[in-house]
Structure formats: C-alpha cells, structure tokens
C-alpha cells in the first residue's frame, strides 16, 4: 500500500538526496494519468527538476505528444511516474494527487537538453545506436510544459523479490 | 495518427521495453514495465501474468489499460488502448507465451524467477502513433513474397514425397537464408514424431523421435500452433527434453534404440510449425539459428504459409500415389551376392531391427523392412508395390495414404546411412525392390522375448 503522508516523518521529504539525483538523469521516465472514467493514459517525459527541499518534482512534458494526459491533469491531479535506469534496471515509481500543469522556467530547456544527452549516452551503452538513440528524445525541441507534483508514495520496481514494495517501511 | 496493429508487430519483439498504465478502482493510476506484450491477432494482444502485482490487481478491478510500445527500427512510440478480456492458463496461446518467456528468462538468467501463470488477453481498442521522427526506413530484407512465390513453384514440380521434403528444406536455405531445418512426421501411435529429413547438421538424425509435448517441436505439435522463440530457452531445448524422457525409468530399455535428434548445440532462435490438414496433424517443420532474434513475425508468417503449402502437397501426393500405384510384376534379375553373411535380427515386440547388432529401425518401418527381407531372401519375390504393402494385413498400416511413403523414405534413408549392402531401389511408380549385396541370416525373436 502507498505511504500516507501522515505515516511519515513530516520533517523528511520522501526523496532522499540519492533518489532525487537518480530521477534527474540517465533514466527513462514514463508518466500515467487517468480520466473521469478511470481510463489511464501515459506519455514519456523529457527529464525533470527536483526542488531544493526535494518535496516537489517538475516533469518536462511534450505538449503535442501528451494531449490526453494534459487533459486528464486539468481535470484531476492524480499521477504515477516510473523512473528506470536502462543499464541497471533500477526502477522506482512515484505517486501523487496534486499534479498541476505549469509553464517552463528559465533554465528548464537547458535541463531538458542535458537530460536528453545523458539518456542517449545511457542507452548507447546497452547497444542502441543512432539514429534510434537520438530519435528516443526527438520530442526535446517540441512545445513543452512542466507538470509539478508532491510525491506522496514511492515504490521499488526494480525486478526482483522487492518489486512493488513501498520504498521505505 | 491511427495505425493497425499488424503494421507495428516489430514493437512486440521485446527489443525495446514496453510500459503499461492501469488505474485502481479508487482512481489511483499505476505505471510499470512489462516483460512481454504478445501479438495475438489484428485486434488482440496478451500480457504475461507472472506475479500478482499492482497492474494485475488494477485490471481485475478496472479492465482499462494503456500500453506504450516502441518500434525498434525508428523509436516511434505507439499507445495501445486496451480492455482486459480473460486469462488463459492452457492451450496454444499460453504455451506459445510460456516458451517465449522461457527464452527471455534464460537470456536474462532469470529462469527460476519467471514462470508464466497465465496469458492475459486484451482487446486493442485503438492504436495511436505518438512519438516519432521516423528517422530510418525499415531494414531491407529479402522479399518474403517473392521467395514464397519461387518456393511454391518449386514445390509444385515435386511428384514424390522424398523429393518434396528435401526441396522444402533446400528452398528454406536458398530463398530465405534459413540454414538449419528439419521435417518430422507423426507416427502411427499419434504420440511421437520421427525425423524424415533435415538440412544443415553434421548427422541427418533421420529416424530420431520426439514425443508430443516435448520441447518446442513437441509442444507445437501437441497444441497444433506455431511456436517462435528468440533466445536459447533451456527448458525447451528439445535435445535435453528427449534425453530426459529416455532417461526416466519407464523408457530406459529403449536407450539402445535412440537415434540422436539433429540440432544446433547453441540454438538461439527457433520456430516450430505444425503441418496440418484441417486439424489432422501430419508433422512439424522446424527451423533454428545460432543467432539470437533471427526469426521475425514475417519469418513466422512465411513458415506458416510454407507449412500449409507443404501439408497440402504431402496430402495430395499421398492420394495420388494411392490411386496410381502400379502392381508389382515379374521377378527382378538375381543380384550377385558375396561376402560374409550379415546377421539381421527382428524383435517382434516393437519391430526393432538390428544389423550385426547395430540398431537400424523400428515400428512400422521395421515391420515393413522385415517383410521385404523375408520375401526377398525367400527367393520368389524381388519386387514390391506400395499398394500391396498398404493392403497387407500383417503390417496393419494406419489407413492414411501419406504414412506408408514416409515410412519407406525413413527406411531408405536409414539403410543409406547405416547399411550400404541393403538398398531400396525404385523400379516404377509405387514399385521398388530390395537390393541385397551380401548374404544375410535372418533371426526372429518372438514378441514374448526381450532384447
């Protein structure tokens, strides 16, 4: 079961420094939302930024490729995001109920470009070559928005016996 | 942009990981990686159920899901809107996915962790292309249609079963670049397949057997469904499966009459396709490669069409020869016989035949061989017809036209490989004689006695 905010030590953010670093580069990021009829959709995110207090995560999302997802987020703020590092299979999922669409901030485009370079470098290491590898992040130059949320639950999804467990118990 | 499921089948090869979004009854979404999205047909996919996890809990409560798959050629992303229908725990789809999963698990060293509990079948409600600067064209491959056309023409020219079987395997190599292949036929018990032709192996393995349900070949036969796997699946390595079955107690006495199945020691891609006339199983066409992910959906399509074409040709040749076989007539010139006599033993219990203590053949082919030997060495007969064998009550041949031909091919090939002083020589349509170049001594062991 997900962690309820009330069960946690209110002083500590859900993301520790290592996790906050983990989710910002080299990982594949996929985001799910759902509509009023509980029909889910998903999209690939183009990197993210973690706030200095590690309580908020802002995902970078291509607008033309994520119409349904953005429509869902305007109607409700529930979101699930999976981060997975291709070379290690280390995977975590974050969930939140307060996701909101925001404009990109100054510097976000540079963060997206750096993220894209790190991800392409990562998948080249496991054998994906160009033009495939660069095409995986071809949305980087498209119209984009931020989707900001406060993670309230985190789950380990690295393949193995602990898959599906809450990140900390 | 809406696309058809058929046109994006390369997405389901498992080369780029897929992701699934589901939603709990309380409205909480979930997003997770998938080990396998299996293409079922133009409007269905199946997902492997290995563990009871959040994804599965969600779809049982709320059947809607969205899967994102990625084309390995272009990195184009596709979103599939799915609705969960049912879980299958046996049958062709389940067995196919189990075989494929065994391949993946073996490839990733996770054989113990990955066990298929069910095949979750989903209807695909929509397919949308979402990502994609389609930066590269498809990888050029030999044209399957052109190859199939040439192959079909070459098979049409075959008038005899032996030539048809060999030509099929030649076509696989020359037209499709598939260098390791074999054809197996169902035996009279309906429980085993025996190899009648192979290509690309040091030993032909003609006469080797595999039980229905064993390995990729046996499962394809039992389930009457093609099976394609892209990595070496230790659980399904048919050689091991065969050996295992011979090693277990009940079969132990048969070890001495085992002919090793041909096969690659390091097989990384395998396809087994049943040869069917309607639902009647004739045999299996099997191909393999030392290269991982060698066979695509297109190859599977081609092999299934070829198997249908071949099964129909086998069936027609069987019917044709039955109607047109000539009766045997006359007595062939006496062959010159010299050298030390060979001792040929026949064990009535299973019709196994040993030449100078070396195993040659058994079953229906063994019974036919024993009859030919007896009649030939008796002096009066030297020529035989397929028709008389088919009608001979002592042989009790199954009432199926193509069966006798396959047995004679098996006998002819085993003799050519193991026993060169005995040969089957064709003398006309459906007629042949047994050429004996050495004196032979025949010893019969009655059914009550064992080897």
HADDOCK unambig.tbl for C-alpha pairs under 7 A between the chains (distance, minus, plus):
assign (segid A and resid 32 and name CA) (segid B and resid 21 and name CA) 5.77 0.50 0.50
assign (segid A and resid 32 and name CA) (segid B and resid 29 and name CA) 6.30 0.50 0.50
assign (segid A and resid 32 and name CA) (segid B and resid 30 and name CA) 6.66 0.50 0.50
assign (segid A and resid 32 and name CA) (segid B and resid 31 and name CA) 5.93 0.50 0.50
assign (segid A and resid 33 and name CA) (segid B and resid 29 and name CA) 5.82 0.50 0.50
assign (segid A and resid 34 and name CA) (segid B and resid 23 and name CA) 6.93 0.50 0.50
assign (segid A and resid 34 and name CA) (segid B and resid 29 and name CA) 6.37 0.50 0.50
assign (segid A and resid 38 and name CA) (segid B and resid 23 and name CA) 6.09 0.50 0.50
assign (segid A and resid 38 and name CA) (segid B and resid 27 and name CA) 5.81 0.50 0.50
assign (segid A and resid 39 and name CA) (segid B and resid 23 and name CA) 6.87 0.50 0.50
assign (segid A and resid 39 and name CA) (segid B and resid 64 and name CA) 5.60 0.50 0.50
assign (segid A and resid 39 and name CA) (segid B and resid 65 and name CA) 6.81 0.50 0.50
assign (segid A and resid 40 and name CA) (segid B and resid 21 and name CA) 5.85 0.50 0.50
assign (segid A and resid 40 and name CA) (segid B and resid 22 and name CA) 5.59 0.50 0.50
assign (segid A and resid 40 and name CA) (segid B and resid 23 and name CA) 6.00 0.50 0.50
assign (segid A and resid 40 and name CA) (segid B and resid 29 and name CA) 6.77 0.50 0.50
assign (segid A and resid 40 and name CA) (segid B and resid 64 and name CA) 6.92 0.50 0.50
assign (segid A and resid 40 and name CA) (segid B and resid 65 and name CA) 5.89 0.50 0.50
assign (segid A and resid 40 and name CA) (segid B and resid 66 and name CA) 6.06 0.50 0.50
assign (segid A and resid 41 and name CA) (segid B and resid 21 and name CA) 6.21 0.50 0.50
assign (segid A and resid 41 and name CA) (segid B and resid 66 and name CA) 5.50 0.50 0.50
assign (segid A and resid 42 and name CA) (segid B and resid 21 and name CA) 6.29 0.50 0.50
assign (segid A and resid 42 and name CA) (segid B and resid 66 and name CA) 6.96 0.50 0.50
assign (segid A and resid 65 and name CA) (segid B and resid 130 and name CA) 5.58 0.50 0.50
assign (segid A and resid 65 and name CA) (segid B and resid 131 and name CA) 6.53 0.50 0.50
assign (segid A and resid 78 and name CA) (segid B and resid 28 and name CA) 6.47 0.50 0.50
assign (segid A and resid 79 and name CA) (segid B and resid 29 and name CA) 6.17 0.50 0.50
assign (segid A and resid 80 and name CA) (segid B and resid 29 and name CA) 5.72 0.50 0.50
assign (segid A and resid 80 and name CA) (segid B and resid 30 and name CA) 5.50 0.50 0.50
assign (segid A and resid 80 and name CA) (segid B and resid 31 and name CA) 6.10 0.50 0.50
assign (segid A and resid 81 and name CA) (segid B and resid 31 and name CA) 6.47 0.50 0.50
assign (segid A and resid 82 and name CA) (segid B and resid 31 and name CA) 6.17 0.50 0.50
assign (segid A and resid 82 and name CA) (segid B and resid 32 and name CA) 6.65 0.50 0.50
assign (segid A and resid 131 and name CA) (segid B and resid 135 and name CA) 6.60 0.50 0.50
assign (segid A and resid 132 and name CA) (segid B and resid 73 and name CA) 6.87 0.50 0.50
assign (segid A and resid 132 and name CA) (segid B and resid 74 and name CA) 5.80 0.50 0.50
assign (segid A and resid 132 and name CA) (segid B and resid 75 and name CA) 5.60 0.50 0.50
assign (segid A and resid 135 and name CA) (segid B and resid 75 and name CA) 5.76 0.50 0.50
assign (segid A and resid 135 and name CA) (segid B and resid 133 and name CA) 6.42 0.50 0.50
assign (segid A and resid 136 and name CA) (segid B and resid 75 and name CA) 5.52 0.50 0.50
assign (segid A and resid 138 and name CA) (segid B and resid 133 and name CA) 6.53 0.50 0.50
assign (segid A and resid 164 and name CA) (segid B and resid 53 and name CA) 6.96 0.50 0.50
